[in-house]
């Protein structure tokens, strides 16, 4: 076995000189222990992207194994927190000496939460796609938390059209009767003939990104999910009994929303949340009427912040 091996990255010049914005690895699979505020630390199955810039125009390349080994150390002996994310980014840069002065890492995983049903109190697991991103650019740090939350949206227009059809059906049924018996109307309303039309609803997704500040230690995953679901009022459910399904129907009926309505509701709640330096949100209504989606996007609107 040879006593020394060639190191092309260290001892070979670039074939064509030039700096590169990002060089590294994407879709690295590894388990990561995550610290979320208010929750016990837990292991998640993450896909990780790890990058540094290449500012030395003549260098052949970076040392990708150094990035991987730092990630592996976090995976086997650490927990993903705000501070450990900062330490990881510092390690990416310091392990590349004069080659790099920027580092970026992104963790993508599903975070499971136990959620109670609406009435019966039954509990079940719900999975929330989460992305944690850290960027260190010449000493300037940005840490971002992104979460997708699914909910139900019922169209206000279709609700109005359905009510009109129900009114017409009522008129057709009872217009010739000089006196109406409450019991007859009550019974009729419980039939298919009575509720002749229903509004259309669809599964919808709120995509939310927030910028965190250094006062954060554990990631506020649960509190951000709660804020989103409390704002929209109709989150999809896990375990349900009939009383839960009925309450879900009531909530949909009392929270009729176009995508613009949902975006403004969430925008209002996010503006009141002082723990986030900035936010970006995208509302997706996965239309049941159309083959396309209805979308609304907005931001906090601060100078130098997120752009729509």
RAPE-V870557 format. One record per residue. N is the residue number from 1. RES is the residue in three letters. OMEGA is omega in degrees with one decimal (* if undefined). D_CENTER is the distance of its C-alpha to the mean C-alpha in Angstrom with 2 decimals. Layout:
n = (N	N)
res = (RES	RES)
omega = (OMEGA	OMEGA)
d_center = (D_CENTER	D_CENTER)
This chain:
n = (1	2	3	4	5	6	7	8	9	10	11	12	13	14	15	16	17	18	19	20	21	22	23	24	25	26	27	28	29	30	31	32	33	34	35	36	37	38	39	40	41	42	43	44	45	46	47	48	49	50	51	52	53	54	55	56	57	58	59	60	61	62	63	64	65	66	67	68	69	70	71	72	73	74	75	76	77	78	79	80	81	82	83	84	85	86	87	88	89	90	91	92	93	94	95	96	97	98	99	100	101	102	103	104	105	106	107	108	109	110	111	112	113	114	115	116	117	118	119	120	121	122	123	124	125	126	127	128	129	130	131	132	133	134	135	136	137	138	139	140	141	142	143	144	145	146	147	148	149	150	151	152	153	154	155	156	157	158	159	160	161	162	163	164	165	166	167	168	169	170	171	172	173	174	175	176	177	178	179	180	181	182	183	184	185	186	187	188	189	190	191	192	193	194	195	196	197	198	199	200	201	202	203	204	205	206	207	208	209	210	211	212	213	214	215	216	217	218	219	220	221	222	223	224	225	226	227	228	229	230	231	232	233	234	235	236	237	238	239	240	241	242	243	244	245	246	247	248	249	250	251	252	253	254	255	256	257	258	259	260	261	262	263	264	265	266	267	268	269	270	271	272	273	274	275	276	277	278	279	280	281	282	283	284	285	286	287	288	289	290	291	292	293	294	295	296	297	298	299	300	301	302	303	304	305	306	307	308)
res = (UNK	UNK	UNK	UNK	UNK	UNK	UNK	UNK	UNK	UNK	UNK	UNK	UNK	UNK	UNK	UNK	UNK	UNK	UNK	UNK	UNK	UNK	UNK	UNK	UNK	UNK	UNK	UNK	UNK	UNK	UNK	UNK	UNK	UNK	UNK	UNK	UNK	UNK	UNK	UNK	UNK	UNK	UNK	UNK	UNK	UNK	UNK	UNK	UNK	UNK	UNK	UNK	UNK	UNK	UNK	UNK	UNK	UNK	UNK	UNK	UNK	UNK	UNK	UNK	UNK	UNK	UNK	UNK	UNK	UNK	UNK	UNK	UNK	UNK	UNK	UNK	UNK	UNK	UNK	UNK	UNK	UNK	UNK	UNK	UNK	UNK	UNK	UNK	UNK	UNK	UNK	UNK	UNK	UNK	UNK	UNK	UNK	UNK	UNK	UNK	UNK	UNK	UNK	UNK	UNK	UNK	UNK	UNK	UNK	UNK	UNK	UNK	UNK	UNK	UNK	UNK	UNK	UNK	UNK	UNK	UNK	UNK	UNK	UNK	UNK	UNK	UNK	UNK	UNK	UNK	UNK	UNK	UNK	UNK	UNK	UNK	UNK	UNK	UNK	UNK	UNK	UNK	UNK	UNK	UNK	UNK	UNK	UNK	UNK	UNK	UNK	UNK	UNK	UNK	UNK	UNK	UNK	UNK	UNK	UNK	UNK	UNK	UNK	UNK	UNK	UNK	UNK	UNK	UNK	UNK	UNK	UNK	UNK	UNK	UNK	UNK	UNK	UNK	UNK	UNK	UNK	UNK	UNK	UNK	UNK	UNK	UNK	UNK	UNK	UNK	UNK	UNK	UNK	UNK	UNK	UNK	UNK	UNK	UNK	UNK	UNK	UNK	UNK	UNK	UNK	UNK	UNK	UNK	UNK	UNK	UNK	UNK	UNK	UNK	UNK	UNK	UNK	UNK	UNK	UNK	UNK	UNK	UNK	UNK	UNK	UNK	UNK	UNK	UNK	UNK	UNK	UNK	UNK	UNK	UNK	UNK	UNK	UNK	UNK	UNK	UNK	UNK	UNK	UNK	UNK	UNK	UNK	UNK	UNK	UNK	UNK	UNK	UNK	UNK	UNK	UNK	UNK	UNK	UNK	UNK	UNK	UNK	UNK	UNK	UNK	UNK	UNK	UNK	UNK	UNK	UNK	UNK	UNK	UNK	UNK	UNK	UNK	UNK	UNK	UNK	UNK	UNK	UNK	UNK	UNK	UNK	UNK	UNK	UNK	UNK	UNK	UNK	UNK	UNK	UNK	UNK	UNK	UNK	UNK	UNK	UNK	UNK	UNK	UNK	UNK	UNK	UNK	UNK)
omega = (-177.2	-179.5	176.7	-178.8	-179.0	176.2	-174.6	-177.1	-176.1	-167.6	179.3	178.3	178.7	176.4	175.3	-175.4	177.5	175.6	-179.0	-177.4	-178.1	173.3	179.1	-175.1	176.5	175.8	174.8	-179.3	175.7	174.5	179.7	172.1	-175.2	175.5	177.4	-176.7	178.4	-179.7	173.4	176.4	-178.2	178.3	174.5	175.1	-171.4	167.0	-168.9	170.3	-177.3	-175.2	163.0	173.7	175.8	-175.0	179.4	-172.1	-175.9	-176.9	-179.5	-178.2	178.1	178.4	-173.9	-178.9	179.5	175.9	-178.2	-176.9	175.9	175.3	-179.3	177.2	176.6	-178.1	-173.4	-172.2	-174.7	177.0	178.7	174.7	176.6	-175.8	179.6	175.1	177.6	179.2	179.2	179.7	175.3	179.7	177.3	-176.5	-177.9	178.7	179.7	169.9	-176.3	-177.3	-169.4	170.9	175.7	178.8	179.2	175.7	-179.6	178.1	176.7	-179.2	172.6	-179.9	-176.1	176.5	172.4	-177.8	-179.6	174.2	-169.8	-174.7	-170.7	-178.8	175.6	-179.4	176.3	-179.5	169.5	-178.0	179.8	175.4	-176.7	172.5	174.3	-176.9	174.5	178.8	176.5	-174.6	179.5	177.6	179.3	-173.9	171.2	176.8	-174.2	174.2	179.0	-177.5	170.8	-180.0	-179.7	179.3	179.3	176.6	179.0	-172.9	177.8	-179.2	-179.7	176.9	178.7	179.3	177.9	178.6	178.7	178.3	178.0	176.6	-179.8	178.1	178.1	-180.0	179.3	-176.1	-168.0	-174.2	-177.2	179.9	-179.5	178.7	179.1	174.5	-178.8	-178.3	179.5	179.2	179.7	179.8	-178.8	179.7	178.6	-178.9	174.9	177.9	-178.8	177.1	-170.3	-179.6	176.1	177.0	174.9	177.1	178.2	171.6	-175.5	-177.3	171.2	175.3	-174.8	173.4	176.5	173.6	-176.9	176.4	-172.1	176.8	179.8	171.3	174.0	-175.1	-176.1	-175.6	-175.9	-178.3	178.0	175.5	179.8	-179.8	-178.4	-176.9	178.3	180.0	-173.9	170.6	-175.3	179.5	175.9	-171.1	175.0	178.3	179.5	167.0	-176.5	-179.9	176.5	179.2	177.6	178.7	176.5	177.1	178.9	-179.4	176.4	179.6	-178.6	-179.2	178.3	-172.5	157.5	178.3	177.8	178.7	-178.9	-179.6	-179.2	175.5	-176.1	176.6	179.7	-179.7	-179.7	178.1	179.0	-177.6	-173.8	-175.1	-179.1	-179.1	-178.6	175.3	174.5	179.3	178.3	178.5	179.5	172.7	-173.2	-165.4	171.3	177.4	-175.8	174.1	178.4	-179.7	172.2	-169.7	173.1	-176.5	175.6	-179.1	175.5	174.7	179.6	-179.7	-179.8	-177.3	178.8	174.9	178.7	*)
d_center = (50.65	50.51	50.50	48.14	45.56	44.71	41.70	41.00	38.16	40.51	43.81	43.16	42.64	40.13	41.64	40.43	39.67	36.47	33.47	29.98	26.66	24.78	26.20	24.76	22.97	19.78	18.39	20.31	19.94	20.53	19.86	18.48	19.08	16.23	17.14	14.82	16.63	18.47	17.92	20.36	19.69	18.64	18.73	15.87	16.52	14.99	15.47	16.50	17.59	20.44	22.50	25.33	27.29	30.91	33.00	36.34	37.57	40.18	38.13	37.69	34.16	31.98	32.15	29.08	30.35	30.13	26.38	26.04	28.40	26.55	23.32	25.49	26.98	23.67	22.84	26.26	27.26	24.38	21.11	18.04	18.23	18.23	21.92	21.91	19.42	21.97	24.80	23.34	23.07	26.59	27.78	26.55	28.67	31.64	31.99	32.57	35.28	36.23	33.98	30.68	29.53	25.79	23.18	19.54	17.46	13.98	12.81	10.50	10.58	9.77	10.35	12.65	13.62	16.83	16.56	19.79	20.99	22.05	25.81	27.13	25.22	24.38	21.49	19.26	16.39	12.87	10.54	6.83	5.63	5.64	7.41	10.31	12.66	16.19	18.78	22.43	24.63	28.26	27.45	24.65	21.47	17.86	15.06	11.42	8.37	4.87	1.96	2.17	5.54	8.78	11.92	15.39	16.99	20.80	22.67	25.12	27.52	27.89	28.34	31.20	32.75	32.63	34.34	36.98	37.79	38.08	40.42	42.48	42.72	43.87	46.49	47.73	48.05	49.74	51.33	54.73	54.89	56.87	55.36	51.92	51.57	48.39	48.32	48.51	45.60	43.54	44.31	43.62	40.15	39.28	40.20	38.55	41.13	40.08	36.35	37.02	33.55	29.96	27.04	24.45	20.92	17.98	14.71	12.01	8.28	6.70	4.50	5.16	7.05	9.94	13.17	14.80	18.58	21.16	21.64	18.61	19.70	17.19	13.45	12.49	9.67	11.54	12.63	9.38	8.47	12.12	12.18	9.76	11.65	14.91	14.63	14.14	16.51	15.99	13.23	14.19	16.62	17.72	21.46	23.39	27.06	28.76	28.56	24.76	24.65	27.08	25.09	21.97	24.34	25.62	22.26	21.51	25.00	24.66	21.32	22.11	19.58	19.63	16.46	18.24	18.68	15.07	14.16	17.14	16.46	13.10	14.78	17.62	15.81	13.99	17.48	18.96	16.72	18.97	17.21	14.98	17.08	15.02	11.89	10.69	9.06	9.51	10.65	11.63	14.53	15.64	19.23	21.79	24.63	23.94	23.17	20.73	17.49	17.50	15.11	14.98	13.70	14.65	14.70	16.54	19.46	21.02	23.54	22.30	18.62	15.77	17.25	16.13)
